[in-house]
Amino acid sequence: MSYNHSLFRFVYESLKTEFDSLIQPWKICCNEGALIQNFGVESDEIILKFIDEFKFNLKIFENDENYKTFFSLFYNYLYSEIEDLFYRQLSRLKELAFNSFKDSLSPIQISEKVENDVKLAIKVAEIYFTSKAESLKGFKFTKEFTYINEKKELTKTIRELATERLQMARLQGIYQKKNRNPVSLSFHYLHPSPFGKDARFEHFSFRDNFDFDNNTKANLMRQFVENNNISKKIKNNSYDKKQSTDDLIYTMNASKLFNND
């Protein structure tokens, strides 16, 4: 084993031990179920600090083939340790968001607004998770960390719980979802003179149509003209103009028309 290799190994192990000691409080914090404040920014700073120390201690050997090997090992170790802390906190954050959602369901009253209230509680839980998860990410080394899958799992879980609660309320008869029925509008119009004009209340003109028939079913506005002992049906504008207007005048006693004797 060459001298350079031993030196690389020594620097690597020394910096790794120092790094482990520095992040030990973070590991204790995660074990206790707490979230690390400003984890994303501070983890970026720590990784950058140890990378600079590695380069500074082995700068004169940067062209050595062992340099790239140990640098890659050291960087991957730093990254994996920080990544593990990130996802442990993410798991805890998902649990906190779910518990917060369950607590928010308790004061919600079963009413016609219950669905909107539950949707709002879901939205609040999702926003809480997203904002906290973003704070766990940094701007350099940890910016590639993702929480997409964890957020999907959280959303799926809280929606299932919300559906279960609503179904239980329906089964108990406490809440009944209202169906939206289509609204139909119609307008009804009553004709002022469905059977024609009434001579008692309205004036006739030469444009009005008259039907004088003793056989009409309505028995309304009945007029009879007797001419040569024959009852005639006469309509205005349709009778023979050669006919004498005298034919349209009652010349007999009107009571005879209604007397079968």
C-alpha positions, 0 to 999 in steps of 0.5 A: 500500500502506497504512502499516498493511499494511507494519507487519503485513508487517514484524511477520509476517516478523520473527516468522517468521524468529525462529521458524525460527531457534528450531526449526532444531535440531529440523529438524536432529534430524529430518534425522538420524533422531532423536526430539525429547524432549518435542516435544509440550509444547515445541511448544505452548509455542513456538506460544503464545509467538509468538502472544502476541508477534504480538498484543502488537506489533499490539494497537493495530491488532487492529480493522484488517482486515489484522490478521485476515489476517496473524494467520491467515497467521502461525498457519497457518505456525506450525502447519504447521511443527510439524505437519511435524516431528510427522509426520517424527518419526512416520515415524521412530518407525514405522521404529524400532518395526518394527526393534525388532520384527524384533530381538525375533523373533531370540531367539524359539525355534521351539516350541509356544509360538512363536505366543504369543511372536510375539503378545507381540512384536507387542504390545510393538512396538505399545505402544512406538509408541503411547507415543512417539507420544503424547509427540509430541503436546501439550495445546493446539495439537498435541493434534489431531495423530493417528497412527492411520493410521501405527499401522495401517500398522505393525501391518499390516507387523509382522503380515505379517512374523510370518506370513511367519516362521511359514510359513517355519518350517512349510515347513522342518518346524521348527514345526507348528501344532497343531490343537485336536481336540474331546474326546469322553468316553464311559463303558462299563459291563460288566453283572455278569451278562450271561447271567443269574444263575449258580447257582454264585455267586449265590442265586436268589429267587422274583422271578427268572425261570427259563427251563428249555429244552433248546433254548436256545443258551447252554446255560447253567443248563439244567434238565429235568423229565420228565413222561410222557416229555415235556420241558417248558419251565417259567418261574417264576410262569407255570406252571399252579398246578394242576400238582403240584409233584411234576412239578418233581422229578426222579424218574428217573435224571438220567443218562438225560436226557443219554443217547440210548440 
